[in-house]
Amino acid sequence: MHDNQTVLAKFRRKARKIYWATGKRKKDRSWTKTARALGVTRGTLIRVMDGYEPKEPSIRRVIGLPVYRPVAECLKCGQLHVTKRCTKKLTPEKRFARNAAAYDAWLASPDTQSKLAESMVWAISHEGG
């Protein structure tokens, strides 16, 4: 069984135990009282009892689940790193291919073409001194 599922199963057992302990008669038992005792809302408790795994960090903390955090992947290699810099070593061939592809894309852009043409016209007009 997955770890989160184990934590949710324990939480559900705890909720059922509190629910049955709130009153001996059916009219005395209440999901609202149970939710209040557990520190969540009635709606959240009912959804968790039906099998929902909450995503909200505050609810996950109350239930005892680990909190999700967004993690950015490395822009160079697409992997997740613990360090701030990319630790994946590129071979010279891959490094050349990446740089050449970027250069080709830059060279093919219309903006670059117009700037190169302007530079050539300026160089020719200022030639010879």
C-alpha positions as CSV (number, residue, x, y, z in Angstrom):
1,M,0.0,0.0,0.0
2,H,1.3,3.5,-0.9
3,D,2.4,5.6,2.0
4,N,-0.2,8.3,1.5
5,Q,-2.9,5.7,1.3
6,T,-1.7,4.3,4.7
7,V,-1.9,7.7,6.3
8,L,-5.4,8.3,4.8
9,A,-6.5,4.9,6.0
10,K,-5.3,5.7,9.6
11,F,-7.1,9.1,9.4
12,R,-10.3,7.4,8.3
13,R,-10.1,4.9,11.1
14,K,-9.5,7.7,13.6
15,A,-12.5,9.6,12.2
16,R,-14.8,6.6,12.4
17,K,-13.7,6.0,16.0
18,I,-14.4,9.6,17.0
19,Y,-17.7,9.5,15.1
20,W,-18.9,6.4,17.0
21,A,-17.7,7.9,20.3
22,T,-19.7,11.1,19.9
23,G,-23.0,9.5,20.9
24,K,-24.6,6.2,21.6
25,R,-27.7,7.0,19.7
26,K,-27.8,7.7,16.0
27,K,-29.2,11.2,16.5
28,D,-26.3,12.1,18.8
29,R,-23.6,11.1,16.4
30,S,-22.4,13.9,14.1
31,W,-19.9,14.3,11.3
32,T,-19.8,18.0,12.2
33,K,-18.6,17.2,15.7
34,T,-16.1,14.7,14.3
35,A,-14.7,17.2,11.9
36,R,-14.4,19.8,14.6
37,A,-12.5,17.3,16.8
38,L,-10.1,16.5,13.9
39,G,-9.5,20.1,12.9
40,V,-11.1,20.0,9.4
41,T,-14.4,21.1,7.9
42,R,-17.3,18.7,7.6
43,G,-17.2,18.7,3.8
44,T,-13.5,17.9,3.8
45,L,-14.0,15.1,6.3
46,I,-16.8,13.6,4.2
47,R,-14.7,13.8,1.0
48,V,-11.7,12.2,2.6
49,M,-14.0,9.4,4.0
50,D,-15.2,8.8,0.4
51,G,-11.6,8.4,-0.8
52,Y,-10.5,11.9,-1.8
53,E,-6.8,12.9,-1.2
54,P,-6.7,16.6,-0.4
55,K,-4.2,18.8,-2.2
56,E,-4.4,21.9,0.0
57,P,-1.3,22.2,2.2
58,S,-3.1,23.2,5.4
59,I,-5.5,20.2,5.1
60,R,-2.6,17.8,4.3
61,R,-0.8,19.0,7.4
62,V,-3.8,18.3,9.6
63,I,-4.3,14.8,8.2
64,G,-0.5,14.0,8.4
65,L,0.2,13.8,4.7
66,P,3.4,15.4,3.2
67,V,2.9,18.8,1.6
68,Y,3.3,19.1,-2.2
69,R,5.7,21.8,-3.3
70,P,6.3,23.0,-6.9
71,V,9.8,22.0,-8.2
72,A,11.3,23.5,-11.3
73,E,13.2,21.3,-13.7
74,C,16.6,22.1,-15.1
75,L,16.4,24.2,-18.3
76,K,19.5,22.6,-19.7
77,C,18.9,18.9,-19.2
78,G,15.2,18.6,-18.0
79,Q,16.1,16.7,-14.8
80,L,15.5,17.7,-11.1
81,H,18.7,18.7,-9.2
82,V,19.4,19.2,-5.6
83,T,22.1,21.7,-6.4
84,K,21.6,25.1,-8.0
85,R,23.8,24.2,-11.0
86,C,23.2,21.5,-13.6
87,T,25.4,18.5,-12.7
88,K,24.8,16.7,-15.9
89,K,28.0,16.6,-18.0
90,L,27.6,17.3,-21.7
91,T,29.8,15.6,-24.2
92,P,31.6,17.9,-26.6
93,E,29.4,16.6,-29.5
94,K,26.1,17.4,-27.6
95,R,27.4,20.8,-26.5
96,F,28.3,21.6,-30.1
97,A,24.9,20.4,-31.3
98,R,23.1,22.5,-28.7
99,N,25.1,25.6,-29.5
100,A,24.9,25.1,-33.3
101,A,21.1,24.7,-33.1
102,A,20.8,27.9,-31.1
103,Y,23.0,29.7,-33.6
104,D,21.0,28.4,-36.6
105,A,17.8,29.6,-35.0
106,W,19.3,33.0,-34.2
107,L,20.7,33.3,-37.7
108,A,17.4,32.3,-39.4
109,S,15.3,34.9,-37.5
110,P,14.1,37.9,-39.7
111,D,15.2,40.4,-37.1
112,T,18.8,39.1,-37.2
113,Q,18.8,39.1,-41.0
114,S,17.8,42.8,-41.1
115,K,20.4,43.7,-38.5
116,L,23.1,41.9,-40.5
117,A,22.1,43.6,-43.7
118,E,22.2,47.0,-41.9
119,S,25.7,46.2,-40.6
120,M,26.9,45.2,-44.0
121,V,25.6,48.5,-45.6
122,W,27.2,50.5,-42.8
123,A,30.6,48.7,-43.2
124,I,30.6,49.2,-47.0
125,S,29.7,52.9,-46.7
126,H,32.5,53.5,-44.2
127,E,35.0,51.5,-46.1
128,G,38.3,53.0,-47.0
129,G,38.2,55.8,-44.7
